[in-house]
Amino acid sequence: MKLRLLTLLVFSLSTLSFGCSSNDTEVTTPVQTIQPPTNLTGKTISYLALGDSYTIGQSVCEACRFPEQLKSNLSNSFIGTNFPLQIIAKTGWTTTNLLQAIQAENLENNFDLVTLLIGVNNQYQGQDFAIYQEEFPKLVSRSIALAKGVKSHVVVISIPDYAYTKQGEISQNQSKISKEIDQYNTFAKQYCEANKIAFVNITDITRNGLNEPNLVATDGLHPSQQAYSLFIDRMYPEIIKALQN
């Protein structure tokens, strides 16, 4: 795909406007008319989203969670290409829970795109950081295997910072939460960089949650649909690179 097309894709994404709030049941996505690359036309690109509440979209509508928004944007950008989505995520899951869930699903290693966002519940539950240090690399390796063994088809997303929500503010542990979230994200970023895995930072977006309440869902803790759309803005260039390879 030429650079000009990639630029057009990213620009078009940034102009998207979704209409559902955290209490809506559906979201309307403007149809884009971008001509898809020849190598994707008419194909089926399978997408697996792995994670926890941030992936399953706690307190937002089904179509508002980021994997569904991403699927919708890709479908509109690449007309004639099918993007079936499978989500393995649940509110409260730690890295241990996600590893167990992947094993239980007995998935085939045939996905074209895998996203991974995990770790907040390790921190929230006060687990020893060593658990994340041991299990995050295992999840990345498992993600690569599920992506047909192609590491460029895996995109890791940083952990949001819930300290900048009403619930985080009430906890009176904001600085501690942020410091520990930074520790998790630094480890994940360094691991991904060392192993040439795409890593997308969205944490700074969530740190606007107190100043911009529309970025927080009605539960006062999780990202809103609007926040998730901003996540996708950040992710999209890496997603396009993954689909190019």
SVG drawing of the C-alpha trace seen along z (x, -y; Angstrom):
<svg xmlns="http://www.w3.org/2000/svg" viewBox="-30 -20 45 46">
<polyline fill="none" stroke="black" stroke-width="0.4" points="0.0,0.0 1.4,-3.4 2.1,-6.0 -0.6,-8.3 -3.3,-5.7 -2.1,-5.2 -2.3,-9.0 -5.8,-9.1 -6.9,-6.2 -5.6,-7.9 -7.1,-11.2 -10.5,-9.7 -10.5,-7.9 -9.8,-11.2 -13.0,-12.7 -15.3,-9.9 -18.1,-10.9 -20.0,-8.3 -23.4,-9.1 -23.9,-6.7 -23.4,-7.5 -22.5,-4.9 -26.2,-4.1 -27.0,-3.7 -27.7,-0.4 -26.2,-1.1 -23.7,-3.3 -23.9,-4.8 -20.7,-5.0 -20.4,-7.2 -19.6,-5.2 -16.2,-5.9 -15.6,-5.3 -11.8,-4.6 -10.7,-2.2 -9.2,0.9 -5.8,2.2 -5.9,4.9 -4.5,7.5 -7.5,7.1 -10.3,6.8 -12.9,9.5 -10.9,11.2 -11.9,12.2 -9.6,10.7 -10.2,12.3 -9.7,10.2 -9.2,11.5 -9.4,9.0 -7.9,10.2 -8.3,8.3 -10.4,7.4 -13.1,4.8 -11.4,2.3 -11.8,4.7 -15.3,6.0 -16.4,2.4 -17.7,2.3 -20.6,-0.2 -20.7,-1.1 -22.9,0.3 -21.7,3.3 -21.1,1.3 -19.2,-1.3 -16.4,0.9 -13.2,0.4 -12.9,3.7 -16.4,3.2 -15.6,-0.4 -12.3,0.8 -14.2,3.5 -16.7,1.0 -14.0,-1.5 -12.1,1.2 -15.2,2.5 -16.0,-1.1 -12.4,-1.8 -11.9,1.5 -15.1,2.0 -15.7,5.6 -13.5,7.0 -15.0,9.0 -13.7,8.5 -15.1,11.2 -14.4,10.3 -13.9,12.6 -13.5,11.1 -12.0,13.0 -12.3,10.6 -14.2,10.2 -14.4,7.5 -12.0,8.3 -9.7,10.6 -6.0,10.6 -3.2,11.9 -3.7,15.3 -7.5,15.3 -6.8,14.4 -4.2,17.1 -6.7,19.6 -9.5,18.4 -7.4,18.6 -6.5,22.2 -10.1,23.1 -11.3,21.6 -9.0,24.0 -8.5,21.5 -7.0,22.2 -3.9,20.2 -5.5,18.6 -6.2,14.9 -5.0,12.1 -5.0,9.5 -4.8,9.8 -5.0,6.9 -3.9,7.3 -4.8,5.0 -4.3,6.5 -2.9,5.9 -5.1,3.3 -6.6,5.9 -3.2,7.3 -2.6,3.7 -6.1,3.2 -6.1,6.4 -2.7,5.6 -0.9,8.6 2.8,9.0 4.2,7.2 6.3,10.3 3.2,12.1 2.7,9.6 6.4,9.8 6.0,13.6 2.6,13.7 2.6,10.7 5.4,12.2 3.4,15.5 0.3,13.6 2.3,11.9 3.8,15.2 0.3,16.7 -1.0,13.8 1.7,14.2 0.9,17.9 -2.8,17.1 -1.9,14.6 -0.5,17.4 2.9,16.9 3.3,13.5 4.4,11.0 3.6,8.0 -0.1,9.0 -0.1,8.3 -0.8,4.9 -0.4,4.3 -2.3,1.4 -1.2,-0.3 -3.3,-0.1 -5.6,-3.1 -5.2,-5.1 -8.4,-4.9 -6.9,-7.3 -8.3,-10.1 -11.9,-9.1 -14.5,-9.9 -13.9,-6.5 -10.2,-6.9 -10.5,-10.3 -12.6,-8.9 -10.0,-6.3 -7.6,-9.0 -4.7,-6.9 -4.4,-8.6 -0.6,-9.1 -0.1,-5.5 -2.4,-4.2 -0.7,-6.2 2.8,-5.2 1.9,-1.5 0.1,-1.8 3.3,-3.5 5.3,-0.6 3.1,1.9 3.1,-0.1 6.9,-0.7 7.5,3.1 5.0,3.9 6.5,1.2 10.1,2.2 9.2,5.9 7.4,5.1 10.1,2.8 12.8,5.4 10.8,8.0 9.6,5.8 5.9,5.9 3.7,2.9 2.8,1.1 0.3,-1.8 0.1,-4.2 -3.4,-5.4 -2.8,-6.1 -2.4,-9.8 -5.9,-10.0 -7.4,-8.5 -5.5,-11.0 -7.8,-13.7 -10.8,-12.0 -11.3,-14.4 -11.0,-17.5 -13.0,-15.9 -15.8,-13.8 -17.1,-12.8 -14.1,-10.4 -15.5,-8.4 -18.5,-6.0 -21.5,-6.5 -20.1,-4.2 -17.4,-6.8 -14.6,-4.3 -14.3,-2.9 -13.6,-4.7 -16.6,-6.0 -17.4,-5.3 -15.7,-8.6 -12.5,-7.6 -12.5,-4.3 -12.8,-6.2 -9.7,-8.2 -7.9,-4.9 -8.6,-3.8 -7.2,-7.0 -3.9,-6.1 -4.1,-2.4 -5.1,-2.8 -1.6,-3.4 -0.3,-0.2 -3.4,1.7 -2.9,0.7 0.7,1.8 -0.4,5.1 -2.8,5.6 -0.2,4.7 2.2,7.4"/>
</svg>
